[in-house]
Amino acid sequence: MSGLPTEPYKGVRDFYPHEWATLEAIFGIVRATLAKYGYEEYNASPLERAELYESKGNEEIVNEQTYTFTDRGDRKVTLRPEMTPTLARMVAAKRRELPFPLRWFSIPNLFRYERPQRGRLREHYQINVDLLGVKELKADGEIVVVAHTILSAFGAMNDDFVIRVNSRTLLDAACKTCGLSAEAAKAYLRLLDKKAKMPAQEFKLAQTAITAEDPLARIEANDPGIREEKEKLMGLIIAWKARGMTNVVFDPTIVRGFDYYTGVIFEVFDTNSENPRALLGGGRYDDLVSLFGGDPVPAVGFGMGDVTLVDFLTTHDLLPEVTTGPEIYVGTPKESDLTHANLLADAMRGQGLRVFVNITSKSLGEQIKDADRRGIRYFAAVGEDERASGTLRVKRLQTGEERVLALSDVVHFVRS
Amino acid sequence: MSGLPTEPYKGVRDFYPHEWATLEAIFGIVRATLAKYGYEEYNASPLERAELYESKGNEEIVNEQTYTFTDRGDRKVTLRPEMTPTLARMVAAKRRELPFPLRWFSIPNLFRYERPQRGRLREHYQINVDLLGVKELKADGEIVVVAHTILSAFGAMNDDFVIRVNSRTLLDAACKTCGLSAEAAKAYLRLLDKKAKMPAQEFKLAQTAITAEDPLARIEANDPGIREEKEKLMGLIIAWKARGMTNVVFDPTIVRGFDYYTGVIFEVFDTNSENPRALLGGGRYDDLVSLFGGDPVPAVGFGMGDVTLVDFLTTHDLLPEVTTGPEIYVGTPKESDLTHANLLADAMRGQGLRVFVNITSKSLGEQIKDADRRGIRYFAAVGEDERASGTLRVKRLQTGEERVLALSDVVHFVRS
């Protein structure tokens, strides 16, 4: 064996039909659920101007963790590492024409330059759901309901996952009551973001270096300086629970990195500790659209990656069934039967069936094995007898059950 | 207005919800049609190793017309300019496990580095349909039937488009009967490929410089050296016509560039001269998979770009209707009605309806205008009366017709 290598580029995936059908079945459930909530799908190119990401002060990330290159027109181009900046750009471009509020979603592929030794993917899909144009908490309320509803649509129960909620304004207020400067507050949040991954002792020590008071203790103690913010968040949580979302909890240690969040933030985790990474995360980002000029457009949304979602669904045995493959295999006893087989197949297609016609010179026995191997559950063959009577002999491969059917009855047998 | 620019990167498109829904409706028809023929969807990353394209001797194209860059691991990476090399790579990688023949399709986005002044797109979508593992002409026969069926599925009639068919083996035989060397034959085909875009006189002159005899005249005259190849092709055309494809014609001037084609080739054109570019094109490429080593895998397929397809459908008034947006708008007379509105909405969603709930403080009159502007055709509001009786007042916005309905009757009214 020589020739070109057959592996895909480092860190990206090939999707063979069954793998792609599984992912599409998952996305299909997400799309149908979102459509019922009035969310509409948008899309954009993975190619973006690099400045779209640099502007948030993330030059280090852009240079070291993204695919960024210079085109022949001397433009710096980045393969999008996340969708939210693109969404903000698109909304800003048509802010005068668009009917706010916008309920939008997208399922883009995202790119990150991961160093090879880490073994993580360089490209993944991410479901992005956003509600723009509403500054009130009812938008935050809705977006978390939608996240919960998507997971429920796969059959997940409340004890399969937990929704951890916090608020950036609450954290800011807590830092303020401790007398922290903006700089110190930033350092504290950066530390808090890593809390779960640190030994408790180490965290305490690092915290003492930043602040004498513990901001989380202020939140716990309902300090007057944080009370209003905490009550708002608790009100939301009560409303979610009233809707049956008993798996929402307040978690003051949720920080969600350092980028554009300005209010409520949340993350969803699998209750099975085999999947420790967050299943989805999001929050409010009221200042992002105004990076493009003009008044701010309040916004709240979340992103959910395909890899963690598939892990979650697999762990809980919730992967949807794939239903796009061929339903019936039309065998050709002799090669000269192909023309007749094509006619029959076309008639069945007219009734909506997904039909695979044999075009090889395999024996009929081999064709049945072939159908089985492809996961096609019904096998039809036309012999001389059936041809004369205008019928079809259809076999349910799993049970061996065989019927001689009129063409118009095949759909019913196959889909029963 | 200041801030970051809101335009997308040069030559790529943003897809706002209505635009994306239109494209998805088109792809939906393609997917459903292909599924009925037993074709299954695969996918891959747009990132490929650059050598995948260089190996065909197209280094000039790779360097000048593709997005190619070097990653930090010193790998040369290309954003795929076409899907067929990826398909060949994937098939070669699993050739021992895959159940041949393969009926596969994909709808990838493809990238080309177009010089800015040409104003052409740098990214487009392309429907790719391939049948691998069958060397006989019945595979070529099927793939053209499938191309025809896809266009027919949109409602296109035989006089809306024409399928021009030729054969590389026929052209090769014609060049051989004229005594052309392999080199001269290559030059002749390169010239023939440009025939349609040249004045007749100029073509004649250039032809004379390559060959004293006219290969097309040999084909026309049924020269014994080409007769067998021509008869094979004519046999195919007769079979297609017998299936009702009266818009297939033999066109010996079709060449389809210089890459990997080895047998039957074809292009489909709009009969409306406003769209002169080929709508789709393809052919047989039996040698591509063996670039990765091992025995050849015979293959035939075609590609159809989204831009020319949309042009065609628009010209012939065949654009499919978009049916994914919200069907009913639930208005909230007072802001405090939101909780009740959400409950009603959830009940309607349970019946499968796509429901948009107002979460702004707009007046009810403004909400009706908002629904209209969004293209949502039904408006439901819950006043005190309806709330007490457990009903819903639903208005068909286009006609003004209004009904007071039980929740369970809303679906029927909206979808009738």
Interface residues (C-beta under 8 A of the other chain):
Chain A: M1 S2 G3 L4 P5 T6 E7 P8 Y9 K10 V12 R13 D14 F15 Y16 P17 W20 A21 E24 A35 K36 Y37 G38 E40 E41 Y42 N43 A44 S45 P46 L47 E48 R49 E51 L52 S55 Y67 F69 D71 R72 G73 R75 V77 R89 M90 A92 A93 K94 P99 F100 P101 R103 W104 N109 F111 Y113 R115 P116 R122 E123 G133 V134 E136 K138 A139 E142 A239 R243 S290 L291 F292 G293 G294 T324 G325 P326 L338 N342 R349 G352 L353 R354 V355 F356 V357 I359 T360 D370 R373 R374
Chain B: M1 S2 G3 L4 P5 T6 E7 P8 Y9 K10 V12 R13 D14 F15 Y16 P17 W20 A21 E24 A35 K36 Y37 G38 E40 E41 Y42 N43 A44 S45 P46 L47 E48 R49 E51 L52 S55 Y67 F69 D71 R72 G73 R75 V77 R89 M90 A92 A93 K94 P99 F100 P101 R103 W104 N109 F111 Y113 R115 P116 R122 E123 G133 V134 E136 K138 A139 E142 R243 S290 L291 F292 G293 G294 T324 G325 P326 L338 T339 N342 R349 G352 L353 R354 V355 F356 V357 I359 T360 D370 R373 R374
